[in-house]
Amino acid sequence: MIEVRELTKRYGATTAVDALTFTVRPGRVTGFLGPNGSGKSTTLRMILGLHAPTSGSVTVDGRPFTDRPRGLRHVGALLDAGDVHGGRTARSHLAVLARSNRIPLSRVDEVLEEVGLVAAARRRIGGYSLGMRQRLGIAGALLGDPPVLLFDEPLNGLDPEGVKWVRGLFRRLASEGRTVFVSSHLMTEMEHTADELVVIGRGALIAAESLSEFAARGRRLSVTVGTPDRARLTALLLGEGAEVEEEAGLLTVTGLPAARIGELALEHRVLLDQLTTRTASLEEAFMELTADSVEYLAGDAR
Amino acid sequence: MTTLDVRVASVVEPRARFRDLVGSEWLKLWSLRSTGWSLLLGALAVVAFNFGTAWDHYRYWLQYDEASRAGFVANGMALWDAFTYNAALVLILASAAMGAVAVVGEYGSGLIRTTFTAVPDRGSLMAAKVLVVTVVQTLFGAVASGASFWSTQAMLSARDIGLPITHPGALRIVVASALLAPVCAVAGMAVGALLRKSAVSIVGAFVLLLLLPAVLTERRHLSAVLAHATPLHAWQRLGDAGPAVQEPFPWSTGGAWLVFALWALGGAVVTVLAVRRRDQ
C-alpha cells in the first residue's frame, strides 16, 4: 500500500507536484496517468525517497521508504530503462543489485528466465534494444519478490507480444496481493491494464477512482447521422432540443438518443443512410479532464 | 464494494549487513571491462616514466664527469629515479580520474537511481564504495610503486649504483608513492559526489590535485602553507631522501603523512555526506 498525503514538490518557482493525496491499494493494478510533464516521475521519485518532498509525506506499507536500509524486498521499481550502465551484462547488473540486498544469485537466473532474457543475459546492456532494457528493468524490480511494485512507462519500446506479456504479469502480480502502480501518459495503455486510476495534470490530482468510474465521467453519447437532406433534419433535431454539428457531410448529434432520431426521421419521411451511436472513449475522457486542468492552472498561475 | 481475497504479502528480510554492500560494490567495479584496463595501463604508464628515467641515467652514466657521478652516489639520487615527479603526476591523473568515475559513472548513466532504490541507506552504500576504491587503489599504487622501485634499481644496478629497499628513505618513497593513489582516488570520488557531472568532475579533480599544487610556490609563507596541504607537495616531502634541501619553509615528514591521512579521511566524509540530503 502506498499512501501519498498532501505531497508537494517545488523547484524554485515551479511547482512540479501540488498537494497530491491518494492511496494505492494492494491486490489491483493502479494506473498513474497524466500528460508529459505532469509530475508523474517526480511523484514516483518521491515515493522512493530519491527526491525529498517540499512538504507532505509518502509512506510505503506504513513507513517512509528511506527508513529501510535495503529496498529490494520492499519495493521493486522500474523508473527508467536507461538507469543502467551499458558496460555491464544483464546478469552482472542484476548480480550487483542482488548482492547488495543479500539476495541469492539463483534468484537472478529466476528473474532472467521470467522476463525472457536468458539468451541475452551474458551480453552487454549497451547493445540492448529499448524493449530488452524494459525487460531487464522489470527483472530488477522483481528481484526482491517485493509486495509493492512501481513502473514508470514500462510499455515504451515493447513489441505487441511484450505488451501482452507485461499486462499479464501486472495482473498476476496484483492477483498475488501485491500493490502494482504503473504510470503512463497514454490512456489506451491503461485501458486494458489497470483496475484503478490516479490521474494528475500539472502536478495536481484530477481523479483517483476505479477505471469504470472514470469512464463514466467522460461518457457523452453522440450520434452520427448521415442523410441527403441535412438542412431539414437539422431543423427537426434542433426543434427537439438536440445539439447538431455538421462535419464532412455527416451530422453529429448530442442530447438525443439514436432511437428518437430514427423516429423523427420516419415521422417526417427523411431518408437516413447512417445512424451510429458513439461513446466517448476513455482516451477522450482523459484528454478532456487533463485539458481542463491545464487551463485552470495556467489561469491560476497569473 | 468487493472484498478481494488476497494474500497479505509479508516481507521476510535478513539483517542488513555492510559487507553485502562492499561485496556488491566490488562486483560492480570488476564487472566493467574498463576497470582492469585502466588499472593495467595506469600502472604501465607510471612504471614506464620511472624506468625511462633510470634507463637514461644508465645509458649516459659513462658520459658524466667524475664529480657528477660522485654526487649522484653520495646524494642517493638513485632513489629519485625510483619514483619521479612526472610519474607522480601520471599516478595522480590516473587515480583521481578512476576515483571520480567510480561515482560519476553512476550519475552519468542514471544507474545511481537504481542503486539508491535498491539501497535507500545511501551513506552506507557510498562508504562501501569508498572502501572498495581505497583497497583497489592501494593495491594499484603498491604494484605501480613496487614495480617502479624494483625495475629502476635493477636497471641502475647494471652500473652498480642501484640502491636496496633498506637504504634510508627508500621504503618511505615506495610507501608514499603507493598511498598517493588511494588518497587521490578518494579525493576524486569526493569531487565526483559533489559535482556529479562526468567531465566537470574530472576537470575539477585535476584542478584540485594537479593544477592548484603546481601554482602554489614554497617561497611565500601563505602559499607554502597551502602548498604543504596538497597531496602532491606531501608526496614530494616524503620522497625527499637525500640531504636536506634548502627550503624557506621546511616541514616534517610527519606533517606530510598527516596531510595524506586528512585528504583520505576528508574525501571519504565528503563522499558519504554529499549524497545524504540532495535529490538524486
Interface residues (C-beta under 8 A of the other chain):
Chain A: P26 G27 R28 R45 L48 G49 L50 H51 A52 D61 F65 T66 D67 R68 P69 R70 G71 L72 R73 H74 V75 A77 L79 D80 G82 D83 V84 H85 G86 G87 R88 T89 S92 H93 A95 V96 L97 R99 S100 N101 R102 G140 P146 P147 S175 E176 G177 R178
Chain B: L4 V6 R7 V8 A9 S10 V11 V12 E13 P14 A16 R17 D20 L21 G23 S24 L27 K28 S31 L32 R33 S34 G105 E106 S109 G110 L111 I112 R113 T114 T115 F116 T117 A118 V119 P120 D121 S124 L125 R277 D279 Q280
